[in-house]
Amino acid sequence: MRRRLIAALLAGVAALSGLLALRPPAGTQVLVAARDLAPGVLRPGDMTLTELTPPPDGALRAPVPGRVLAAPMRKGEPFTDTRLLHSVRLEPGLVAVPVRIADADAARLLTAGSRIGVLAAWADRPAHLVADDVTVVSVPPSQDEHGALVVLATTAAQAGQLATAQAGGRLSVTLKTHLL
């Protein structure tokens, strides 16, 4: 009787061990977007931890407020190292220039890394190209009835031309390359 009891107990332990060995491994806690996000500086409420099995390569596991998101993200999408700009580095001879694009909807097509041309238009003369083949550094989320702010990497001469054009005209963009 005692042997049967020990055998039953050992069979139960073996069955439980088998079940534990076959269950899926626990997921890894990674950061995901707490809501739909536009490119720009991340705030603490923009991210939340969730369990993913398996986590994607390069998944971030600790909050990174203050870092810059390079492209839009959907709610629940995991943050990875390739989604964030490590720093805004300008090539030698370039400066970062904030400009206001008249059409906020056109500016929403831009992301960090997009290559664009900037056109200036005045009421009394045709539009002309003010800066060609410049790189978008950032598209801050603030947009209002006066257009949208876009930060561009330009030469000092292009920065001067953009400032002059912006003072008296309306700026628009042409897309050369666009990063999704």
Phi, psi and omega in degrees: 000317179297319179297319178297319179296316178294319179297317179296319179296316179294322177296320177296317178296320179296317179297315179297319178297319178297317178297318179295323180290330183270347182291150180295147180293152177296144179290169179259137178288123177227161178278136174230161178292129181283342179201174174298133185238140172266159176301146178144191183288132180275141176247160183306324181285356181279348186225152178216155178271140175213162182266128178231135177232120344281155177287149178292156177301137178077012181297139179272139183246352180233143180305147183228051180298146181094340177285165185253124177281128186278333184213163180299153177225148176268154178305133179088352180285134182288143174281133174234166182300332182280348179279343186249141173280131180288322173192161178270107181251127177257142176295154179304137179090357180252154177232156176270126185235119174278130176228153179256117177274131187298322183261105182298327179294321177295321180294330179293344176284345185270147173224163177304130181101345177298143175256129185221167167246150179243125179255145174242137179231139175240160183295328187257003179209161182291157177292149174217160182286123181261320180218128183244144174056050176257156183259136175283125178271318183200153172234092180301150185291345183286120177224139181220193183293348180264009179111204183226141178279136177225136178257126184243151172264115183225169170283167178297322179295316178297322178300318177296317179295320178295319179296317178296314181296320182292330182294327184236355184227185177248137183260142173223173186234155168241137181270128176259303172225151185222128178266128179268000000 
